[in-house]
Amino acid sequence: MNKVLALGRALVVIVYTGWQIALLYIDTLINGKSIQRSYKHRRYWARNTMRIENIVIDEYRGKVDVPVALYVSNHRTLIDPAIQLAYINAHIIAKDTVGGIPVIGKGAEMTGIILVKRDKMGSRISALKTTRDLLSGGISVLVYPEGTVCVTQTTKRFKQGTFNIAAQLGIPVIPVAIEYPDRKDYWFEGSLSSQMIRQTGSWRTRAKLRIGDPIFNKDPSILLEMSKQWIDKNLLEMQKGWSNIFSDSQKIKPTSESS
C-alpha cells in the first residue's frame, strides 16, 4: 500500500472533478438543465477517473437498451459506482458518506446521486419516494439492495422496497454484477478513508462488470429472487480462475465499520 500514491491520485481526482463540475455548470447556464447532458459529463468523468486510478476492466458484458429500468447490483466497495456509471445512465442511491467527500460530493449531487442515511428510517422512506418519482418520470435508478457492502462470496439478503416499486410501475429490473480479484478491493475492515488508501494506493485495480437482461414480473418477490440468482451465478462465474479470495481458509469477514 502506497499512501503517497493514494493521496496523489485523490488530489488529481478532486481537481479534475472540480473542473468537470465547472464545465457542467457552464453547460447548464448556456443550454439549460438536462439529465442526459449531466449523464454525459458523468460518464466522461467516470472513465477518466478510472484512468487516473488505473482501474482496468478485465471483462465487460451486457448492454443497456431499454429507456427506463431499475438496475440492482451487488456492492463490494466505494468505487463500484465510479465504474458502473461509466456504462449505465441512471440516478443512483448511495450512502450519505459519498456526500462528505470533498468536491466529489457536489458532483454527485449535480449528476443524480441520491444520498441515504441507512440508519435513518425517514431518509430511507424519502429515498424510496424519490425512486418511485424518478422511475415514474422515465428516469432509471441504480440501487444496491443489500443496503451495504458485502464481502461474502455471493450476495446478502436483498431489501424488497425498490422491487415493490418496479413491480407496481411495470418497470423492468436489470441485474448488475461487479467483482474484483484482490483482497484490498473489498471493504472488509477499517474506516472509509483507510479503505480508500488501501484500494487506491495500489498500482492497479482490476474489475469485472456484467449487466443482465431486463426482468419483467408483476410479483416483486419474483423480481427480487430472479435478480439475486442472476447476480450470485455471475459472481461465481467471474471468480472462477480469476479470484482466489474465497478459495482458501482465509475468508474475509466484515467488521462493524464496513457492514
N, C-alpha and C positions, 0 to 999 in steps of 0.2 A: 504494500500500500504506500503510495507516494502522496503525502499531504500537499506538497508544493504543487504537484501536477493537478490535484483535485481543486485546490484553491485558484490556481491559474486558469483552469478551464471555467470554473464558476464565474470568475471575473469577466472572462471573454463572453460567456453566455449572457450575463447580466447586461453588459454593454450592448451586445448585439440585440438582445430583447428590447432594450430601451430604444434602439434605432428602429426596430420593426414597429414598435408602438407608435413612434413619431410618424412613420410612413403611413400607418393605418389611420392615424388621426388626421393627417393631411388629406388622405384619400377620402375620408368621410366628409371632411369640410367641403371638398371640391365636388364630389359625386353623390353625397348623401349616404345615409346608413344603409348597409346591405349585408345580410348574413353571408351570402355567397362570397362577397369580396373579403369579408372577415375570415372566412374559411380559407380563402386563397392565401392571404397573408399568413395564417396559422400553419398551413401546410409547408409554405416556404420556410417559415421559422423552424418547424419541427425537423425538416430534412437537413437544414444547415446546422441545427443544434446537434443532430446525430453525427454530423461530420466533425464538429468541434470536439465532441465527447468520444469520437472514434467508436461509435456503435455500428456494428456490422450485422446486417440481416442475412443469416445463413440460408434461410428459407422463407419465402412468402408465397402463400396460396390463397386463392379466392378473389372474388371481385364484387364490387358493390354496384348493383344495377336496379335497385328499387328506389322510388322517390322519397319514401319515408319509412323508417324502421326503428325498432328498439334493439340496439346492439347490447349484448350481455357478454361480459368477459371475466375470466379468472384474473386474479390480481396478485402479482408477485412482489412488486417494489415500486418506488416512487416514479421511475422513468417509464413505466408502462404507457401512460397517456402520451408522452412525448413521441413514442414510437407509433402508437396506434393512430394518433391524429395526423400523422404524415400520410395515412392511407384512407381514413374514414372522415367524412364530413358529418359531424354531429355535435350537439351540445353534450357536455359530459358532467356527470355527477361525481364530485370528488370531495375528499376530506378537507375540512377548513384549514388544515396545515398548509395546503398549497397557497392559500391566500396570504400567508405570512412570509412567503419567500420574496425578498426584495425584487422589485421591478417585475419579476415573472408573475407574481400575484395579480398585478394590474393588467398584464397582458391576458391572463386567464379570464379576468372579469370582462375585458373588452371583446373576447372572441368566443364567449359562450361556455364558460365553465361554471357550474352551479355548486357552490360550496356548502357542505353539510357538516354540522357538529353531530357526530354519530351518537353521542351520549345525551343529546337533547331531543326529546320527543317532538317538540314544536318545530325544530329545524328539519327533522325527517319528514314530518307531515307536510311542511311547506315545500320540501323538495319533491314529494310525490305530486302535489298540486301543480307545481311548475312543470314537472314531467308530463302530466296529463295535458296541460295547456299547450306545451310545445308540440307534442305528438298530434293533438287535435288541430293545431295550426300548420301541420305539414312539415315540421322540423324534427329530424331524427335525434335520438338521445342515446348516449353510451353510458351504461351503468356497470358497476361491479357488485353483483347480487350477493356475494359473500359478506359484504359490508366491511371488509378489512383485508389486509394482505394475508395470503395463505402460503405456508411453506411445507405443506404436506404434498405427497406425490400427485394426488388428484384434489378436486375442489372440496371445500367445506359445504355445509348446508346453505342453500340459497334462500334469501328472503323473497317472499312472493309478491310484495306490493306492486312492483312495476309490471310483473306478469299479469296481474289483475287488470291493470290499465290497458295493456296491449290487447288482451282478450276482449275487453269491453268495447274498445275502439275498432277492433278488427285490423290492428296493425301487426305486420309480421315481426317476429323475433329473429334476429340474426346472431348466432353464437360466434364468439371470437376466442381463440386460444393463443396465449403468449407464453413463451418458455425461454429459459436461459440455461446454459450448461455448467455455469460456475457458481460455487457456493457464495462467493462475495456478492453476487447479484440478488440474493434472497435477503429480504429484511427480516432476519431471524433474531436479532438482538440489538440493543442499544437505541439511542435517540435518532431522530430524523437526521441531524447533522452528521452523526457518526456513520450512519448508513450511506449518506451522500458521499462522504470522504472515502469510505471503503469501496464503493462502487465506481466512482468517477476517478479515483486515484490509481486505478489500474490502467495499463496501456490501452486495453481494448475490451469492449463489451460485446459479446455475441448474443444474438437472439433469433428466435423463430416466431413467425406470426402466421396464423391461419384464420381465414374468415369463411364461415359456413354459408350454406344456402338458407334462404328465408324459410321460417317455420310458421305456418298458419294453423291456428286452432282456437275455438271459442272457449276452451277449458283452460284456465290459467295454470292448473296443476300439470296438465299435459305439456303446455309450453315450457314450464319450468323443468320438468323431468327430461324432455327431449333435448333441451339446451344443455343441461348438466351432463347428460350422457354423451352428447357430441363433444363437449369440451374435454371431459375426462378421457374419452377414447383418443382424441387428438393429442392431448398432453402425453399420454403413454407412448403413442407412436413417435412423437417428436423426441422424447427422451431416449428411445431405443438406439443404441450405438452412437449416441452423441453426448449424453449427460450421464455421469456415474454417481450423481448426488444421492440417488436412492438405491444404489446397488450394493452398498456396504452397511456396516453396522452403525456408522456414524450418522444417524438420522438427524436432520435439522429439527430443532424444537423451538416453537415460538416462545417469546417472553412477553411479559405484560407491556413492554414498550412497543412491540411490533404487532400485537394481536388486537 
